[in-house]
C-alpha cells in the first residue's frame, strides 16, 4: 500500500502476514521473528533521533514515534514492527505526573499508596485517555502506511506491572508495595487494577483502531506473584485488558514458569511469551496444543561469539517445533549494549534454517 493508505480511516491491515497467522495457530515457515525492544538504544539511528527529546515527548510526537518504530524494521528485516511507546504513556495521557528517567525508568511524582490515593486515580474517566490518544493514533497511521505488508504490533502494560510502578513510585525489584496492597486493602487493589485494565484496553484500542494488526500485553513483573495471588488478584484484570482487543493477542511475562497455564487467561491469549528460563518444548507441554509460543533467545547470549549465538538460536527454533506454532523472539528485551548486527544475523539465520 502507498502512503495514501495512511491518510484514510481504517488503513489496510496485513492480516495474512506470517506473524498474524502464527499467533492464530498456523505453523509458519520461515518462522516469524521480531524482538522486544527492537527499537531503542541498541540503534545508533535511535540515539541520534532522541538527542534533546525526553522519552515520553518522543512517544507523543507522531512523526518521531513513527520513525523510531520503523528503524529496526528497515535495518533487521524483522517480520513485525512494535509500536514505539511505553507502558506508562496511557497514564501520562490520563494526566498523571510521570516521567521516564534515563537509565532508570518510569518515575511518578505522587505514588498511589492509600485508598484515597486510589479513589483520586479511578475518578479519571478512561475515555478521557481515548480522547487524548490522538498522537498515538496518528503515529500508528503513519507507521502502518509505511510498513505495507509488514504487520505492526500494538501493546500495553498489564494492570499488575503498571500498578507495580504506580504504587512504588518507580522501578522496584520485588514490587512489595503492590503485592502488599492486594492483601492489606483488597477493595482498593481491585479498584485500581480494574481502572488500569480499562486504561490499557483504551490504549490497545487506539492502536488497533489506527491499524495495528496484533497486540501484546506486557506483564513483565508478574513473575514476582505466587500462583494463588495471580489467580485471586491479577488474572481477571489482565483478561479484561486483553479481551476487548480487536486483534490477535500475545501475553508476555518474565519469570513466569509457574504461571504459564494461567497466562492463557482462559483462552483470551492466542500466544504466550516465554522468558529464557523455560525451554520452549517444556513451555509447550504445560501450555497445551491450542496456544502459540513466543520466545525465547536468552538476551545475555547476544554478547557471545557468533557460533554460540547460532547454536542457541537453532536450539530455540528446534524446541519451538513442540508447540502448535512459534514466533521467534528474545526471552526479554534487547539489552542497550547489544551489537545490532547480531540481531540482523539472527533474523537471516532463522529465516534460512526454517525456509
Ligand atoms: O531514554 C530511553 O531510551 C528510555 C528507554 C526506554 C525505551 C526505549 C524506555 C524506558 N521505554 C522504552 C520503549 C518501550 N517500552 C517499548 C518500545 C518498543 C520496542 O519494544 O521496541 C516497549 C514495548 C516498552 C514497554 C515497557 N516499558 C515495559 C514492558 C517491556 C519490558 O521490557 O518488560 C516496561 C517494564 C517498561 C517500563 C520502562 N520504561 C523504560 C524503562 C527503562 C523501563 C523499565 C524500568 C524497570 O526496570 O523497572
Boltz pocket constraint, residues with backbone or C-beta under 6 A from the ligand:
constraints:
  - pocket:
      binder: B
      contacts: [[A, 35], [A, 36], [A, 37], [A, 38], [A, 39], [A, 40], [A, 41], [A, 55], [A, 82], [A, 83], [A, 84], [A, 85], [A, 86], [A, 87], [A, 88], [A, 100], [A, 101], [A, 102], [A, 103], [A, 104], [A, 105], [A, 106], [A, 155], [A, 161], [A, 170], [A, 171], [A, 172], [A, 218], [A, 220], [A, 332], [A, 333]]
      max_distance: 6.0
